[in-house]
Amino acid sequence: MASSPAPSSASSAPSSPSSTRRGSASHAFKCPALPNSRTQDVFQSIVKGRKSWKTLRGGEVVWPPELEAALIEGLENYQPDDSRETRLLGRFPMRNRFISDWIYEKTGKRRTAKQVGSRLQQLRDTCGGKRLLNLLSPNRRPCRTSSLSPEFQHRDNSSNYGPPPLRYESESCSDSSGSTPATPTEAHATLQSLLYRGVEPRVEETPETIVCIDLLPEELPNGQSPLKPSGEQAAEEQQWLERGYKVVHAAQQPRYLRDIDPTITLLSHSPTTAQSHFTVYTDDGIVFSETTDLEIVESSSAHEPMDGGLLYRTSLVPGYWGTIGQSADASQYVIIQRVIQEDPSTGTSSTVFAAMYRFNYTTSSQPEDSDQSVYQATHLMTADQTNHKTEFASYEAMIPMEADGSFSDMMGFVKPQQYFDMNMNPYMRPEEWGSSESVYASPVDCNKPNPCMISGSDEQLLSPTASYMVSDVPPYVL
């Protein structure tokens, strides 16, 4: 059993361990006291569970209790950017570097960002995060202390503000309230919330595709407008692209939300039984979630996707779409969709498609300060991760995504009059899934000429100004 914590701080100089061999007992090391009792309980639970101590060349222990304490303390003090998208995605830059610097400042010992990340991964692997998924989610509503300034308590019209100190539900909202020792379960939950506050949950994959639904602002009686400042939308998209995400605009022109048919059509290459899981977020956390079944679309010569292909459709959050439509500012909502397929033989499930849907208000298809190449409506563009271009797909046609494990540098057709081959979603199983999401105001929009490019060794390459009619596309695509 570990000895009682000595009345020392993690900021004290590291003591030389009496033994540096694997199998050294925890009482052979000096265990510092941490100011937060909950964090102290987490630290003690880690130390008590240690049965061996990995050493560096020369005999130095990689993670003695003092460095472990500084690591946990640094993890607690790391504050990610408090933006809605950052909290949703759970990916936070420079976390390991921050903790590495924290350890050096507190102990004088250097552990690299890579070593920090490796140790955090070990902690996640040994803490069984799956059964505590609800506690681990970085989207859980934080409790903020009353001493915070107003700009940290409420989201204002600007995205340029710093992160508030967060204490999640499994932690104490103040140090003084943590006088009662935490149970092992509470300590475990606290560790998990710390780990997953800045780390993507391992049981849930982050959507790599961001679908932007551009809207025309409604006239509000109070004269207010949900329009973002000029250039802010383009800047946000650039940040997504720089982080490796794929940004897709659902249509070439903004529309009124009331004119959009919220139906999503998916293409599968074999019969499937899958469900679509939707979660709606605001700045305050999860506000709605539901699961819908995929409904097979009866094939006909008018909209047959391809030989052997099957179309499935579902509505985008049907139980909450009306609420979004009645909102004065739909941009406050973010929708995450995950299509989950279960394997009856193994009892396991897997994500075969995932996307994030965001509502943006704009007055035109090309903001004043935006890059001409990003918003150009006369071309179908690809997401070039090297040059950070936004893909502006024409979603006025049905779009299957052929997941063959490769990334296409050009748009391609399965059948010229109906489909674009996007090759864009990493969750697709090559043998089964393609998808389409598209947004248009009404079936009338489907009759407009649609610019396109064809790729393929045996197909003629058309210029971006070439067009074709897509009037035979059925009007159930979003």
C-alpha positions as CSV (number, residue, x, y, z in Angstrom):
1,M,0.0,0.0,0.0
2,A,1.3,3.5,-0.8
3,S,2.4,5.7,2.0
4,S,0.5,8.8,3.0
5,P,1.3,11.8,0.8
6,A,4.1,14.0,2.1
7,P,3.3,17.7,2.7
8,S,5.2,18.7,-0.3
9,S,4.2,20.2,-3.6
10,A,4.7,18.9,-7.2
11,S,6.7,22.0,-7.7
12,S,9.4,20.8,-5.4
13,A,12.6,19.4,-6.8
14,P,12.5,15.7,-7.7
15,S,13.8,13.3,-5.1
16,S,16.1,10.5,-6.2
17,P,14.2,7.2,-6.0
18,S,15.7,4.5,-3.9
19,S,15.2,2.0,-6.6
20,T,14.7,2.3,-10.3
21,R,14.1,-1.3,-11.3
22,R,10.9,-2.7,-12.6
23,G,8.8,-4.0,-9.7
24,S,9.8,-1.3,-7.3
25,A,7.1,-0.6,-4.7
26,S,5.2,2.7,-4.7
27,H,6.3,3.4,-1.2
28,A,9.9,3.7,-2.4
29,F,9.0,7.0,-4.0
30,K,8.0,10.3,-2.6
31,C,4.4,11.1,-3.4
32,P,3.7,14.8,-3.6
33,A,0.4,16.4,-2.4
34,L,-1.8,18.1,-4.9
35,P,-3.9,21.2,-4.1
36,N,-7.1,19.7,-5.5
37,S,-8.3,16.8,-3.4
38,R,-10.1,15.2,-6.3
39,T,-7.0,15.3,-8.4
40,Q,-5.1,13.9,-5.5
41,D,-7.4,11.0,-5.3
42,V,-6.9,10.3,-9.0
43,F,-3.2,10.5,-8.5
44,Q,-3.3,8.1,-5.6
45,S,-5.4,5.6,-7.5
46,I,-2.8,5.6,-10.3
47,V,0.1,5.1,-8.0
48,K,-1.5,2.4,-6.0
49,G,-2.2,0.5,-9.2
50,R,1.4,0.6,-10.4
51,K,3.1,-2.8,-10.2
52,S,6.2,-1.9,-12.2
53,W,8.2,1.2,-13.1
54,K,9.6,1.5,-16.5
55,T,13.1,2.9,-16.5
56,L,15.2,4.8,-19.0
57,R,18.6,3.8,-20.1
58,G,20.8,4.6,-17.1
59,G,18.2,3.5,-14.6
60,E,16.0,6.7,-14.3
61,V,12.3,5.9,-13.8
62,V,10.3,7.3,-16.7
63,W,7.2,8.2,-14.6
64,P,7.9,8.3,-10.9
65,P,5.1,9.6,-8.7
66,E,6.4,13.2,-8.8
67,L,6.3,13.4,-12.6
68,E,3.0,11.5,-12.6
69,A,1.5,14.1,-10.3
70,A,2.8,16.9,-12.4
71,L,1.3,15.2,-15.5
72,I,-2.1,14.9,-13.9
73,E,-2.0,18.4,-12.6
74,G,-1.0,19.7,-16.0
75,L,-3.8,17.8,-17.6
76,E,-6.2,19.3,-15.1
77,N,-4.9,22.8,-15.9
78,Y,-4.9,22.5,-19.6
79,Q,-7.7,24.5,-21.1
80,P,-8.7,23.9,-24.7
81,D,-10.1,26.7,-26.9
82,D,-13.7,27.1,-25.8
83,S,-15.3,27.1,-29.2
84,R,-18.3,25.0,-30.0
85,E,-16.6,23.1,-32.8
86,T,-13.5,22.4,-30.7
87,R,-15.7,20.9,-27.9
88,L,-17.7,18.8,-30.5
89,L,-14.7,17.4,-32.2
90,G,-12.6,16.8,-29.1
91,R,-9.4,17.5,-30.8
92,F,-7.2,20.1,-29.1
93,P,-3.8,21.2,-30.4
94,M,-0.7,21.6,-28.3
95,R,-2.2,19.7,-25.3
96,N,0.8,17.4,-24.9
97,R,3.2,20.2,-25.4
98,F,1.4,22.2,-22.7
99,I,1.7,19.3,-20.2
100,S,5.3,18.7,-21.1
101,D,6.1,22.3,-20.3
102,W,4.1,22.1,-17.1
103,I,6.1,19.1,-15.9
104,Y,9.3,20.9,-16.6
105,E,8.2,24.0,-14.8
106,K,7.1,22.0,-11.7
107,T,9.8,19.4,-11.4
108,G,12.8,20.5,-13.5
109,K,12.5,17.2,-15.4
110,R,11.8,17.1,-19.1
111,R,9.4,14.7,-20.6
112,T,8.7,15.2,-24.3
113,A,5.2,15.8,-25.8
114,K,5.5,12.3,-27.3
115,Q,6.2,10.7,-23.9
116,V,3.3,12.6,-22.5
117,G,0.9,11.4,-25.2
118,S,2.2,7.8,-24.7
119,R,1.5,7.9,-21.0
120,L,-2.0,9.4,-21.4
121,Q,-2.7,6.6,-23.9
122,Q,-1.6,4.0,-21.3
123,L,-3.9,5.6,-18.7
124,R,-6.9,5.5,-21.2
125,D,-6.2,1.9,-22.0
126,T,-6.2,0.8,-18.3
127,C,-9.2,2.8,-17.3
128,G,-12.0,1.2,-19.3
129,G,-13.4,4.3,-20.9
130,K,-16.2,2.6,-22.8
131,R,-18.4,1.8,-19.8
132,L,-18.1,5.4,-18.7
133,L,-18.8,7.0,-22.1
134,N,-21.3,9.5,-20.8
135,L,-18.8,10.7,-18.2
136,L,-15.9,10.8,-20.7
137,S,-17.6,12.9,-23.4
138,P,-16.0,16.3,-23.8
139,N,-19.4,17.6,-24.7
140,R,-20.8,17.2,-21.1
141,R,-22.0,20.5,-19.8
142,P,-19.4,22.1,-17.5
143,C,-20.2,23.9,-14.3
144,R,-18.6,27.4,-14.2
145,T,-17.7,29.2,-11.1
146,S,-19.4,32.5,-10.3
147,S,-16.2,34.4,-10.3
148,L,-15.9,34.1,-14.1
149,S,-16.1,37.3,-16.1
150,P,-19.3,37.7,-18.2
151,E,-17.6,37.1,-21.6
152,F,-16.7,33.6,-20.3
153,Q,-20.2,32.8,-19.0
154,H,-22.1,33.5,-22.2
155,R,-21.1,33.2,-25.9
156,D,-21.1,36.7,-27.5
157,N,-21.1,37.6,-31.1
158,S,-17.3,37.3,-31.4
159,S,-15.3,34.1,-31.4
160,N,-12.2,35.8,-30.1
161,Y,-12.3,35.1,-26.5
162,G,-10.3,32.8,-24.2
163,P,-11.3,29.6,-22.6
164,P,-12.9,29.6,-19.2
165,P,-11.6,27.3,-16.5
166,L,-13.9,24.2,-16.6
167,R,-14.7,21.7,-13.9
168,Y,-16.8,18.9,-15.2
169,E,-19.6,17.2,-13.3
170,S,-17.4,14.5,-11.9
171,E,-15.1,17.1,-10.4
172,S,-15.5,19.6,-7.7
173,C,-16.4,23.1,-8.9
174,S,-14.2,24.5,-6.2
175,D,-11.3,23.2,-4.2
176,S,-13.1,23.8,-0.9
177,S,-16.0,21.5,-1.8
178,G,-13.7,18.5,-2.2
179,S,-13.3,17.8,1.6
180,T,-15.0,14.4,1.3
181,P,-12.6,11.8,0.0
182,A,-13.6,10.5,-3.4
183,T,-14.6,6.8,-3.9
184,P,-12.5,4.8,-6.3
185,T,-15.3,5.1,-8.9
186,E,-15.4,8.9,-8.5
187,A,-11.6,9.1,-8.8
188,H,-11.8,6.9,-11.9
189,A,-14.4,9.1,-13.4
190,T,-12.4,12.2,-12.7
191,L,-9.4,10.8,-14.4
192,Q,-11.5,9.9,-17.4
193,S,-13.0,13.4,-17.6
194,L,-9.6,14.9,-17.5
195,L,-8.2,12.5,-20.1
196,Y,-11.1,12.9,-22.5
197,R,-11.6,16.7,-22.1
198,G,-8.8,17.1,-24.5
199,V,-8.8,13.8,-26.3
200,E,-11.2,12.3,-28.8
201,P,-13.2,9.4,-27.3
202,R,-11.8,6.2,-28.5
203,V,-15.2,4.6,-28.9
204,E,-16.5,7.3,-31.1
205,E,-14.8,8.5,-34.3
206,T,-14.8,12.1,-35.3
207,P,-16.6,13.0,-38.5
208,E,-14.0,14.1,-41.1
209,T,-16.6,15.8,-43.3
210,I,-18.1,19.2,-42.4
211,V,-21.2,19.9,-44.4
212,C,-22.0,23.6,-44.5
213,I,-25.7,24.5,-45.1
214,D,-25.7,28.1,-46.3
215,L,-28.9,30.0,-45.4
216,L,-30.4,33.3,-46.3
217,P,-31.3,35.3,-43.1
218,E,-34.9,35.8,-42.3
219,E,-36.2,39.3,-41.5
220,L,-36.4,39.5,-37.7
221,P,-38.9,41.9,-36.0
222,N,-36.2,43.3,-33.7
223,G,-33.9,44.2,-36.5
224,Q,-31.2,41.8,-35.4
225,S,-29.4,39.5,-37.8
226,P,-27.7,36.1,-37.4
227,L,-25.1,37.1,-40.1
228,K,-21.5,36.6,-39.0
229,P,-19.0,39.4,-39.5
230,S,-17.5,39.6,-43.0
231,G,-14.8,37.0,-43.5
232,E,-15.4,35.1,-40.3
233,Q,-17.0,32.1,-42.0
234,A,-14.1,31.8,-44.5
235,A,-11.6,32.0,-41.6
236,E,-13.5,29.2,-39.7
237,E,-13.4,27.0,-42.8
238,Q,-9.7,27.6,-43.2
239,Q,-9.1,26.5,-39.7
240,W,-11.1,23.3,-40.3
241,L,-9.1,22.6,-43.5
242,E,-5.7,23.3,-41.8
243,R,-6.7,20.6,-39.2
244,G,-7.3,18.1,-41.9
245,Y,-11.1,18.1,-42.2
246,K,-13.0,18.2,-45.4
247,V,-15.4,21.1,-45.8
248,V,-18.3,20.7,-48.2
249,H,-20.9,23.3,-49.1
250,A,-24.3,21.8,-49.6
251,A,-25.4,24.1,-52.4
252,Q,-24.0,26.8,-54.6
253,Q,-26.5,29.4,-53.4
254,P,-27.9,30.1,-50.0
255,R,-31.6,29.4,-49.4
256,Y,-34.2,30.0,-46.7
257,L,-34.3,27.2,-44.2
258,R,-38.0,26.8,-44.7
259,D,-37.4,25.9,-48.4
260,I,-35.1,23.0,-47.7
261,D,-36.3,19.4,-47.8
262,P,-34.2,17.7,-45.0
263,T,-33.9,14.3,-46.6
264,I,-30.6,12.5,-46.9
265,T,-30.1,9.7,-49.4
266,L,-27.4,7.1,-49.0
267,L,-26.1,4.6,-51.5
268,S,-25.2,1.0,-50.5
269,H,-23.8,-1.6,-52.8
270,S,-25.5,-4.4,-50.9
271,P,-28.6,-4.8,-48.8
272,T,-28.0,-3.5,-45.3
273,T,-29.7,-3.0,-42.0
274,A,-28.3,0.2,-40.5
275,Q,-29.5,3.1,-38.4
276,S,-28.8,6.8,-38.5
277,H,-28.0,8.3,-35.2
278,F,-28.4,12.1,-34.9
279,T,-27.2,14.4,-32.1
280,V,-27.9,18.1,-31.9
281,Y,-25.6,20.4,-30.0
282,T,-25.6,24.0,-29.0
283,D,-23.0,25.9,-26.9
284,D,-24.7,24.4,-23.8
285,G,-24.2,20.8,-24.9
286,I,-26.5,18.2,-26.2
287,V,-30.1,19.4,-26.7
288,F,-31.5,16.5,-28.7
289,S,-30.7,13.1,-30.0
290,E,-32.6,10.4,-31.9
291,T,-32.2,7.3,-34.0
292,T,-33.9,6.7,-37.3
293,D,-34.1,3.7,-39.5
294,L,-32.9,3.8,-43.1
295,E,-35.8,3.4,-45.5
296,I,-35.1,1.7,-48.8
297,V,-36.0,3.6,-51.9
298,E,-37.9,1.6,-54.5
299,S,-35.8,1.6,-57.6
300,S,-37.0,2.9,-60.9
301,S,-35.5,3.7,-64.2
302,A,-35.8,7.4,-63.3
303,H,-33.4,7.2,-60.4
304,E,-31.6,3.9,-60.4
305,P,-28.1,4.6,-58.9
306,M,-26.1,1.9,-60.6
307,D,-26.2,-1.8,-61.3
308,G,-26.5,-3.6,-58.0
309,G,-26.7,-0.4,-55.9
310,L,-29.5,0.3,-53.4
311,L,-30.7,3.7,-52.2
312,Y,-31.6,4.3,-48.6
313,R,-33.0,7.6,-47.2
314,T,-33.7,9.2,-43.9
315,S,-34.7,12.7,-42.7
316,L,-32.1,14.9,-40.9
317,V,-33.2,15.0,-37.3
318,P,-36.9,14.7,-38.0
319,G,-37.8,15.1,-34.4
320,Y,-36.0,18.4,-34.1
321,W,-36.0,19.9,-37.6
322,G,-39.1,21.9,-36.8
323,T,-37.5,23.5,-33.8
324,I,-34.4,24.4,-35.8
325,G,-36.7,25.9,-38.5
326,Q,-38.5,28.1,-36.0
327,S,-35.3,29.3,-34.4
328,A,-34.3,32.9,-35.0
329,D,-30.7,31.7,-35.4
330,A,-30.2,28.2,-36.8
331,S,-26.4,28.6,-36.7
332,Q,-26.5,27.9,-33.0
333,Y,-27.2,24.3,-33.8
334,V,-24.7,21.7,-34.9
335,I,-25.8,18.2,-36.1
336,I,-23.7,15.1,-35.9
337,Q,-24.9,12.1,-38.0
338,R,-23.5,8.7,-37.7
339,V,-24.8,5.7,-39.7
340,I,-24.2,2.6,-37.6
341,Q,-24.2,-0.9,-39.1
342,E,-24.4,-3.9,-36.9
343,D,-23.0,-7.3,-37.6
344,P,-25.4,-9.9,-36.3
345,S,-22.8,-12.7,-36.4
346,T,-20.4,-11.0,-34.1
347,G,-22.7,-8.6,-32.2
348,T,-20.5,-5.7,-33.0
349,S,-21.3,-2.4,-34.6
350,S,-19.3,0.0,-36.8
351,T,-19.7,3.5,-38.2
352,V,-20.0,3.4,-42.0
353,F,-20.7,7.1,-42.5
354,A,-20.4,10.2,-40.4
355,A,-20.8,13.9,-41.0
356,M,-21.2,17.2,-39.1
357,Y,-23.8,19.6,-40.4
358,R,-23.4,23.3,-39.7
359,F,-25.8,26.2,-40.6
360,N,-24.2,29.4,-41.9
361,Y,-26.0,32.6,-42.8
362,T,-24.8,34.5,-45.8
363,T,-26.2,37.0,-48.3
364,S,-24.5,35.6,-51.3
365,S,-22.7,32.5,-52.6
366,Q,-19.4,34.4,-52.5
367,P,-18.6,36.5,-49.4
368,E,-16.8,39.8,-50.0
369,D,-13.5,38.9,-48.4
370,S,-13.4,35.3,-49.4
371,D,-10.9,33.6,-51.7
372,Q,-12.4,33.4,-55.2
373,S,-11.3,29.9,-55.6
374,V,-13.1,28.7,-52.5
375,Y,-16.6,29.9,-53.3
376,Q,-16.6,29.8,-57.0
377,A,-20.0,28.4,-58.1
378,T,-19.2,27.7,-61.7
379,H,-16.8,24.8,-60.9
380,L,-16.9,21.7,-58.9
381,M,-13.8,21.7,-56.7
382,T,-12.0,19.1,-54.8
383,A,-10.6,19.4,-51.3
384,D,-6.9,19.7,-51.8
385,Q,-5.4,19.1,-48.4
386,T,-2.1,20.6,-49.5
387,N,-3.5,23.9,-50.8
388,H,-6.4,23.9,-48.2
389,K,-9.2,24.4,-50.7
390,T,-12.8,24.0,-49.8
391,E,-14.8,21.6,-51.8
392,F,-17.8,23.3,-53.3
393,A,-19.8,20.3,-54.5
394,S,-22.9,20.8,-56.5
395,Y,-25.4,19.1,-54.2
396,E,-28.2,19.6,-56.8
397,A,-27.5,16.0,-57.9
398,M,-27.3,12.9,-55.9
399,I,-23.8,12.2,-54.7
400,P,-22.5,8.7,-53.9
401,M,-19.1,8.4,-52.3
402,E,-17.2,5.4,-53.5
403,A,-14.9,4.5,-50.7
404,D,-12.1,2.5,-52.3
405,G,-9.5,3.7,-49.8
406,S,-8.1,6.3,-52.1
407,F,-8.7,10.1,-52.4
408,S,-9.9,11.3,-55.8
409,D,-8.3,14.5,-57.1
410,M,-11.2,15.1,-59.5
411,M,-15.0,14.7,-59.4
412,G,-16.1,11.6,-61.3
413,F,-19.4,10.1,-62.4
414,V,-21.0,6.8,-61.9
415,K,-23.6,7.9,-64.4
416,P,-23.2,11.3,-65.9
417,Q,-26.8,12.3,-65.6
418,Q,-27.1,11.5,-61.9
419,Y,-24.0,11.1,-59.8
420,F,-20.7,12.5,-58.7
421,D,-18.1,10.2,-57.2
422,M,-16.7,12.0,-54.2
423,N,-14.3,9.4,-52.6
424,M,-14.4,11.5,-49.5
425,N,-15.4,9.6,-46.3
426,P,-13.0,7.5,-44.3
427,Y,-15.7,5.5,-42.6
428,M,-17.0,4.0,-45.8
429,R,-16.5,0.2,-46.2
430,P,-15.2,-0.3,-49.7
431,E,-17.5,-3.2,-50.5
432,E,-20.7,-1.6,-49.2
433,W,-21.2,2.1,-48.8
434,G,-21.5,5.2,-50.8
435,S,-23.4,8.2,-49.7
436,S,-25.1,11.4,-50.8
437,E,-26.1,14.5,-49.0
438,S,-27.4,17.4,-50.9
439,V,-29.4,20.5,-50.2
440,Y,-31.6,22.3,-52.6
441,A,-34.8,24.3,-52.3
442,S,-37.2,22.4,-54.5
443,P,-37.3,20.0,-57.4
444,V,-37.3,23.0,-59.7
445,D,-33.6,23.5,-58.8
446,C,-32.8,20.1,-60.2
447,N,-33.5,21.4,-63.7
448,K,-30.7,23.9,-63.8
449,P,-27.6,23.1,-65.9
450,N,-25.0,21.6,-63.6
451,P,-21.2,22.1,-64.3
452,C,-19.2,19.0,-64.0
453,M,-15.9,17.1,-64.6
454,I,-15.5,13.5,-65.5
455,S,-12.6,11.4,-64.4
456,G,-11.5,8.0,-65.4
457,S,-9.2,6.3,-67.8
458,D,-11.8,5.4,-70.4
459,E,-13.9,8.6,-70.1
460,Q,-13.6,11.9,-71.8
461,L,-12.5,14.7,-69.6
462,L,-15.0,17.6,-69.8
463,S,-14.1,21.2,-69.1
464,P,-15.5,22.8,-65.9
465,T,-17.9,24.8,-68.1
466,A,-19.6,21.8,-69.6
467,S,-23.1,21.1,-68.2
468,Y,-25.8,18.5,-68.3
469,M,-29.4,18.3,-67.2
470,V,-30.3,16.5,-64.0
471,S,-34.1,16.8,-64.2
472,D,-34.5,13.1,-63.7
473,V,-33.0,13.2,-60.2
474,P,-35.8,12.5,-57.7
475,P,-36.7,15.3,-55.3
476,Y,-36.0,13.5,-52.0
477,V,-32.3,14.4,-51.7
478,L,-31.6,16.9,-49.0
